Amino acid sequence: MFSSPQTQQSQGGIPVALKLTSGGVIKGYLTTGVSGKLPDTMNKPEPYVEIMRGDGTVVMIAKAVVAQIEQINVAQNDQLTKRIKIDSILDPYTVLGVSKTSSSNEIQSAYHALARRYHPDHFSGREIPPEVLQYVSTMFQRITIAYNELKPALDTIDAA
């Protein structure tokens, strides 16, 4: 019936969009069995599948009302960081997006703008995949560490 080699990608299951026979769409993580494979889960004799929505609620969906399943490819934290060179992770100026000749005000402004963008509280209460929350948390930590590394030198930057 269903044939795809996709396997479970996160603790919550496989991220999917279920198109229902009614035309509606449900997005969430399809809980898979021991094999962690989508086809194995869909071909089991049980009439329902379990979906965990982004807000953590779990719903049971009758397989009979599922018209189509589309796996959603959510970039994992390690996939997102592969795009970043190791040097840029360690250089506080690169992390904050400023040059080494930037003034202390420019550095502070860059830090505050990035901190507002990536602060975990900014994302609370929203339906966001766990991988994205992990990425946001990691980015906020990197930004904070970079700023704390530059902070002692901020007073001397403008004096120089």
ChimeraX attribute file (.defattr): number of C-alpha atoms within 10 A of each C-alpha:
attribute: neighborCount
match mode: 1-to-1
recipient: residues
	/A:1	6
	/A:2	12
	/A:3	11
	/A:4	9
	/A:5	10
	/A:6	13
	/A:7	15
	/A:8	19
	/A:9	15
	/A:10	16
	/A:11	10
	/A:12	19
	/A:13	21
	/A:14	25
	/A:15	24
	/A:16	19
	/A:17	18
	/A:18	22
	/A:19	17
	/A:20	18
	/A:21	12
	/A:22	9
	/A:23	10
	/A:24	10
	/A:25	14
	/A:26	16
	/A:27	18
	/A:28	27
	/A:29	26
	/A:30	27
	/A:31	22
	/A:32	22
	/A:33	14
	/A:34	9
	/A:35	11
	/A:36	19
	/A:37	20
	/A:38	24
	/A:39	17
	/A:40	19
	/A:41	20
	/A:42	20
	/A:43	13
	/A:44	11
	/A:45	8
	/A:46	10
	/A:47	12
	/A:48	17
	/A:49	17
	/A:50	18
	/A:51	26
	/A:52	19
	/A:53	19
	/A:54	18
	/A:55	14
	/A:56	15
	/A:57	9
	/A:58	15
	/A:59	15
	/A:60	12
	/A:61	16
	/A:62	13
	/A:63	16
	/A:64	10
	/A:65	14
	/A:66	19
	/A:67	14
	/A:68	12
	/A:69	17
	/A:70	11
	/A:71	16
	/A:72	13
	/A:73	10
	/A:74	16
	/A:75	13
	/A:76	16
	/A:77	16
	/A:78	10
	/A:79	10
	/A:80	12
	/A:81	15
	/A:82	9
	/A:83	8
	/A:84	10
	/A:85	9
	/A:86	10
	/A:87	10
	/A:88	13
	/A:89	15
	/A:90	13
	/A:91	13
	/A:92	22
	/A:93	21
	/A:94	15
	/A:95	21
	/A:96	24
	/A:97	16
	/A:98	16
	/A:99	12
	/A:100	11
	/A:101	11
	/A:102	14
	/A:103	17
	/A:104	18
	/A:105	12
	/A:106	15
	/A:107	22
	/A:108	17
	/A:109	14
	/A:110	18
	/A:111	21
	/A:112	15
	/A:113	12
	/A:114	18
	/A:115	19
	/A:116	12
	/A:117	15
	/A:118	19
	/A:119	16
	/A:120	17
	/A:121	10
	/A:122	12
	/A:123	14
	/A:124	11
	/A:125	9
	/A:126	9
	/A:127	12
	/A:128	15
	/A:129	20
	/A:130	18
	/A:131	16
	/A:132	16
	/A:133	16
	/A:134	14
	/A:135	19
	/A:136	19
	/A:137	16
	/A:138	16
	/A:139	20
	/A:140	19
	/A:141	15
	/A:142	17
	/A:143	26
	/A:144	19
	/A:145	15
	/A:146	20
	/A:147	22
	/A:148	13
	/A:149	14
	/A:150	17
	/A:151	14
	/A:152	10
	/A:153	11
	/A:154	17
	/A:155	12
	/A:156	11
	/A:157	15
	/A:158	12
	/A:159	8
	/A:160	5
